[in-house]
């Protein structure tokens, strides 16, 4: 079987503007709008569509060494800008971040099937990796070429009458993962890493430094009870055609872009946990996966932190083991 199934959707999201062959424009926003038809037409021809749309928001979180409550860890202390370089053929997303814990929020999520919406409930599968993931086929949830910290999240689509809680769609790690996502300045490419840095998984700067890959796939399950209601949707209206960037606003200060940043890296920070339960959603038949790469850059005015940012899970584990060792007290009996 090929490294990637030929039927897998090849998203038109390039990892780096250097791949562009013609002039590009820069657009600074506070989110990435995503919309696509998830039906894999290479496998099955149908007049149905599975329209998927959502916005991806990035921001700064809180250190799991200082905060243990899950709601605290999901609170944005700052929202990051996204600088999009675009030409006729490519898009490249740069996240202008600070050093510290990384939060990702999936906002305005909607998945709609023209023919199957009364039969199925839908959810969005979501996971983050720091190397490009490869999958045997669209049905597989986990990549075969890398070790993923944790598993795919399952994010159910809420109906208009259901109460929404933004904490449910905000993430600082994969499902059942061990470590927070963390960002930091890239190391000087002309300086060799020390043996200590290598042991805790600090990344030697290269062309792939700072890349973060987000996997999205459509999940479904049969409805237990079909709700018969007359629905009025405003911005979240479902239709035969996919909507793009519904409800996205630029928000406050959105002027900081690539020119105001330096090379960054992304990896595993301090150990953390998230409450998660086994999902009842499964892969939605005949749909395709989308993988969106973004590159992390660090704002020039970001504070320097001492938080770990390991490229490898093993390095993050060694770093946390070291933090357990403390100076013995003079009189341990007091």
C-alpha positions as CSV (number, residue, x, y, z in Angstrom):
1,X,0.0,0.0,0.0
2,X,1.3,3.5,-0.8
3,X,2.6,5.8,1.9
4,X,-0.6,7.9,1.6
5,X,-3.8,6.6,0.1
6,X,-4.2,8.1,-3.4
7,X,-7.8,8.9,-2.5
8,X,-6.8,11.1,0.4
9,X,-7.6,14.7,-0.1
10,X,-4.5,16.8,-0.9
11,X,-5.4,20.1,0.9
12,X,-4.2,23.2,-0.8
13,X,-2.5,24.5,2.3
14,X,1.3,24.7,1.7
15,X,3.6,24.6,4.6
16,X,5.8,27.5,3.6
17,X,5.6,30.5,1.3
18,X,9.0,29.6,-0.1
19,X,7.1,27.0,-2.3
20,X,5.2,29.8,-4.0
21,X,6.4,30.3,-7.6
22,X,4.8,33.8,-8.1
23,X,4.1,36.9,-6.1
24,X,2.0,36.6,-3.0
25,X,0.0,38.8,-0.8
26,X,0.0,39.0,3.0
27,X,-3.2,39.1,5.1
28,X,-3.2,39.3,8.8
29,X,-6.3,37.9,10.7
30,X,-7.0,36.3,14.0
31,X,-8.1,32.9,12.7
32,X,-7.9,30.4,9.8
33,X,-11.2,29.8,8.1
34,X,-11.6,26.3,6.7
35,X,-14.4,24.9,4.5
36,X,-14.5,21.9,2.2
37,X,-16.7,19.1,0.9
38,X,-15.4,16.0,2.7
39,X,-16.9,13.4,0.3
40,X,-14.1,11.5,-1.4
41,X,-15.2,11.6,-5.0
42,X,-12.3,9.4,-6.0
43,X,-14.0,6.5,-4.2
44,X,-17.7,7.2,-4.7
45,X,-19.7,9.4,-7.0
46,X,-22.6,11.1,-5.4
47,X,-24.7,14.2,-5.6
48,X,-24.6,14.5,-1.8
49,X,-22.1,16.7,-0.1
50,X,-20.7,16.6,3.4
51,X,-20.0,20.3,3.9
52,X,-17.5,21.0,6.7
53,X,-16.7,24.5,7.9
54,X,-15.0,25.9,11.0
55,X,-12.4,28.5,12.1
56,X,-9.1,27.7,13.8
57,X,-8.1,30.2,16.6
58,X,-4.6,30.2,18.2
59,X,-3.6,31.7,21.5
60,X,-1.5,31.6,24.6
61,X,-2.5,29.4,27.6
62,X,-1.3,28.7,31.1
63,X,1.5,26.6,32.4
64,X,0.3,23.2,33.7
65,X,3.0,23.3,36.4
66,X,1.2,26.2,38.0
67,X,-2.4,25.5,37.1
68,X,-4.1,22.1,37.4
69,X,-7.7,23.0,36.7
70,X,-8.7,22.1,33.2
71,X,-10.8,25.3,32.7
72,X,-7.8,27.4,33.8
73,X,-5.6,25.6,31.3
74,X,-8.1,26.3,28.5
75,X,-8.3,30.1,29.2
76,X,-6.7,32.3,26.6
77,X,-4.4,34.9,28.0
78,X,-3.7,36.2,24.6
79,X,-5.1,35.6,21.0
80,X,-2.5,35.2,18.3
81,X,-2.4,36.7,14.8
82,X,-2.3,34.6,11.7
83,X,-0.3,36.0,8.8
84,X,-1.4,34.3,5.5
85,X,0.8,34.4,2.5
86,X,-1.3,33.7,-0.6
87,X,-1.1,33.7,-4.4
88,X,-3.2,32.1,-7.0
89,X,-2.1,28.5,-6.2
90,X,-0.9,28.4,-2.6
91,X,-1.6,29.5,1.0
92,X,0.9,29.5,3.8
93,X,-0.1,30.1,7.4
94,X,2.2,31.6,10.0
95,X,1.1,31.8,13.6
96,X,2.7,34.8,15.4
97,X,3.0,33.4,18.9
98,X,4.7,34.2,22.2
99,X,6.9,31.7,24.1
100,X,4.7,29.5,26.3
101,X,1.8,27.1,26.3
102,X,-0.2,26.9,23.0
103,X,-4.0,26.8,22.8
104,X,-6.0,25.9,19.7
105,X,-9.8,26.5,19.5
106,X,-12.1,25.1,16.8
107,X,-14.9,27.7,16.4
108,X,-18.1,27.9,14.4
109,X,-18.1,24.2,13.6
110,X,-20.7,23.0,11.2
111,X,-20.9,19.7,9.3
112,X,-23.9,19.1,7.1
113,X,-25.0,16.3,4.7
114,X,-27.7,17.1,2.1
115,X,-29.2,13.6,2.3
116,X,-28.0,12.1,5.6
117,X,-28.4,14.8,8.1
118,X,-31.7,13.4,9.5
119,X,-30.0,10.0,10.0
120,X,-26.6,10.8,11.4
121,X,-25.0,13.1,14.0
122,X,-21.6,14.4,13.0
123,X,-18.4,15.3,14.7
124,X,-15.0,16.6,13.7
125,X,-11.9,14.5,14.4
126,X,-8.9,16.6,15.4
127,X,-5.3,16.0,16.3
128,X,-2.0,17.8,16.3
129,X,1.5,16.5,15.4
130,X,4.9,18.1,15.1
131,X,6.0,16.0,12.2
132,X,4.0,15.4,9.0
133,X,1.6,12.5,9.7
134,X,1.1,9.7,7.1
135,X,-1.9,7.4,7.1
136,X,-2.5,4.0,5.4
137,X,-6.1,5.1,4.4
138,X,-8.8,7.5,5.3
139,X,-10.3,5.1,7.8
140,X,-7.2,5.1,10.0
141,X,-7.2,7.5,13.0
142,X,-3.5,7.3,13.8
143,X,-0.5,7.9,11.6
144,X,1.9,5.0,10.9
145,X,5.1,7.0,10.5
146,X,5.3,8.9,13.8
147,X,4.5,8.5,17.5
148,X,1.6,10.7,18.4
149,X,1.2,12.0,22.0
150,X,-2.4,11.0,22.6
151,X,-5.3,10.3,20.3
152,X,-7.7,12.1,18.0
153,X,-10.3,14.4,19.6
154,X,-14.0,14.0,18.7
155,X,-15.8,17.3,18.5
156,X,-19.6,16.9,18.1
157,X,-21.5,19.4,16.1
158,X,-23.9,21.3,18.3
159,X,-27.5,22.0,17.3
160,X,-28.7,25.6,17.4
161,X,-30.8,25.0,20.5
162,X,-28.0,23.3,22.4
163,X,-25.9,25.3,24.9
164,X,-22.4,25.8,23.8
165,X,-19.3,25.9,26.0
166,X,-16.2,27.3,24.5
167,X,-14.1,25.2,26.8
168,X,-15.2,22.0,25.0
169,X,-13.7,23.2,21.7
170,X,-10.4,24.6,23.2
171,X,-7.4,22.3,23.4
172,X,-3.9,22.4,24.9
173,X,-3.0,18.7,24.0
174,X,-4.4,15.8,22.1
175,X,-7.0,13.5,23.7
176,X,-5.4,11.3,26.4
177,X,-2.1,13.0,25.9
178,X,0.7,13.5,28.4
179,X,2.0,16.9,27.6
180,X,1.0,20.5,26.8
181,X,1.8,22.0,23.4
182,X,4.4,24.7,23.8
183,X,6.2,27.3,21.6
184,X,9.6,28.8,21.9
185,X,12.2,30.7,19.9
186,X,14.2,28.5,17.5
187,X,17.8,27.8,18.4
188,X,20.6,29.5,16.5
189,X,21.2,27.3,13.5
190,X,24.9,28.0,13.6
191,X,25.3,26.7,17.2
192,X,25.5,23.0,17.9
193,X,23.1,21.6,20.6
194,X,24.7,20.5,23.9
195,X,24.4,16.9,25.0
196,X,21.9,18.0,27.7
197,X,19.7,19.8,25.1
198,X,19.7,16.7,22.9
199,X,18.7,14.5,25.8
200,X,15.6,16.6,26.6
201,X,14.6,16.7,22.9
202,X,15.5,20.3,22.0
203,X,15.3,20.6,18.2
204,X,18.2,21.5,16.0
205,X,17.0,24.3,13.7
206,X,16.2,23.2,10.1
207,X,13.7,23.9,7.4
208,X,11.1,21.9,9.2
209,X,11.5,23.8,12.5
210,X,8.3,25.4,13.8
211,X,5.9,23.3,11.7
212,X,2.7,22.0,13.3
213,X,0.3,19.7,11.5
214,X,-3.4,19.6,12.2
215,X,-5.4,16.5,11.1
216,X,-9.1,16.8,10.5
217,X,-11.6,14.0,9.6
218,X,-15.3,13.6,9.6
219,X,-16.9,11.3,12.2
220,X,-20.5,10.2,12.5
221,X,-23.0,8.0,14.4
222,X,-26.6,7.1,13.9
223,X,-29.1,9.5,15.6
224,X,-30.9,7.9,18.6
225,X,-33.8,10.3,18.4
226,X,-34.6,12.5,15.4
227,X,-35.5,16.0,16.5
228,X,-38.3,17.5,14.5
229,X,-38.0,21.3,14.9
230,X,-38.3,24.3,12.6
231,X,-34.8,25.7,12.7
232,X,-33.7,29.2,12.0
233,X,-30.0,29.5,11.4
234,X,-28.4,32.9,11.0
235,X,-24.7,32.8,10.4
236,X,-24.6,29.0,10.9
237,X,-27.1,28.3,8.1
238,X,-26.5,25.0,6.4
239,X,-26.8,24.7,2.7
240,X,-25.8,22.6,-0.3
241,X,-22.7,24.7,-0.7
242,X,-19.9,24.9,1.9
243,X,-19.6,28.2,3.8
244,X,-16.2,29.7,4.4
245,X,-15.2,31.7,7.4
246,X,-18.7,32.2,8.7
247,X,-18.6,34.6,11.7
248,X,-14.9,35.3,11.5
249,X,-14.0,38.7,12.8
250,X,-10.6,40.4,12.9
251,X,-11.0,41.3,16.5
252,X,-8.6,43.7,18.1
253,X,-5.0,44.4,17.2
254,X,-4.2,42.4,14.1
255,X,-1.2,44.3,12.8
256,X,1.6,42.0,14.0
257,X,2.8,39.7,11.3
258,X,5.9,37.9,10.0
259,X,8.0,41.1,9.9
260,X,7.5,41.5,13.7
261,X,8.6,37.9,14.5
262,X,11.6,35.6,14.6
263,X,11.8,31.8,13.8
264,X,10.0,29.7,16.3
265,X,9.7,26.0,17.3
266,X,6.9,24.0,18.7
267,X,6.9,20.9,20.9
268,X,5.9,19.2,24.1
269,X,6.0,21.3,27.3
270,X,5.1,20.3,30.8
271,X,3.0,17.3,31.7
272,X,-0.8,17.8,31.8
273,X,-4.0,15.9,31.5
274,X,-7.5,16.5,30.1
275,X,-10.8,14.8,31.0
276,X,-11.8,12.7,28.0
277,X,-14.2,9.8,27.4
278,X,-14.3,7.2,24.7
279,X,-16.1,8.6,21.7
280,X,-19.1,6.9,20.2
281,X,-18.4,8.5,16.8
282,X,-16.7,6.5,14.1
283,X,-15.2,7.3,10.7
284,X,-17.8,8.7,8.3
285,X,-17.8,6.3,5.3
286,X,-16.4,7.7,2.0
287,X,-15.1,10.9,3.5
288,X,-11.5,12.2,3.2
289,X,-9.0,13.5,5.7
290,X,-7.5,17.0,5.5
291,X,-4.1,17.9,7.0
292,X,-3.3,21.6,7.4
293,X,0.3,22.6,8.2
294,X,1.1,25.9,9.9
295,X,4.5,27.4,10.9
296,X,5.1,28.9,14.4
297,X,7.0,32.2,14.6
298,X,7.7,34.0,17.8
299,X,6.9,37.7,18.3
300,X,10.0,39.8,18.7
301,X,8.6,41.4,21.9
302,X,7.7,38.0,23.5
303,X,9.2,37.3,26.9
304,X,11.7,34.5,27.1
305,X,10.5,31.6,29.2
306,X,12.2,28.7,30.8
307,X,9.5,26.2,29.8
308,X,10.5,23.1,28.1
309,X,9.8,22.7,24.4
310,X,10.8,19.1,23.4
311,X,10.5,17.9,19.8
312,X,10.2,14.3,21.1
313,X,7.9,12.7,23.7
314,X,10.9,11.0,25.2
315,X,12.7,14.3,25.7
316,X,9.6,15.8,27.4
317,X,9.5,12.7,29.7
318,X,13.2,13.2,30.7
319,X,12.6,16.9,31.4
320,X,9.6,16.2,33.7
321,X,11.6,13.5,35.6
322,X,14.3,16.1,36.2
323,X,11.8,18.5,37.7
324,X,10.9,15.9,40.3
325,X,14.4,16.1,41.8
326,X,14.5,18.8,44.5
327,X,17.2,20.0,47.0
328,X,17.0,18.0,50.2
329,X,16.0,20.1,53.3
330,X,18.5,20.6,56.1
331,X,16.2,18.9,58.6
332,X,13.7,16.5,56.9
333,X,12.0,15.7,60.2
334,X,10.7,19.3,60.8
